[in-house]
Amino acid sequence: MYEGDLYEPLPAALRGRVDVLLANVPYVPTGEIGLLPAEAREHEARVALDGGEDGLDVLRRVAAQAPQWLAPGGSLLFETSEGQAPAAAETVARSALVPRVAVDEELHATVVVATRPGAGGACTDVPGAVRGPGTPHGG
């Protein structure tokens, strides 16, 4: 097990070799934490919830370095809110990753799949996902 801040503790040998990178980034805007249900506000560590002013602070840090760690065709996956999905997709696109939004209505879950361009790599389809309007179905 490796512990540390984001990519810091990872072995350098993994650079450019990761097929799937799953990031559980906090995405609640600081000003909205007080609006969360009590079970989240009172029992979750603030660092696990607080995504900064717009909820995307940690994601920006993850996305900025993801291309260095992902293999060509590898994907970064992270959950976000439905309302933040467009801004989150734009954030990863600025890091030269190709975003796609997957929504599972039954689970009330929105996931952004951001793929490093290139040959080979992992399949970026999310089984069971329902895609919203204008979201291509890939595989």
Secondary structure, 3 states (H helix, E strand, C coil): CCCCCCCCCCCHHHCCCEEEEECCCCCECHHHHHHCCHHHHHHCCHHHHECCCCCCHHHHHHHHHHHHHEEEEEEEEEEECCCCHHHHHHHHHCCCCEEEEEEECCCCEEEEEEECCCCCCCCCCCCCCECCCCCCCCC
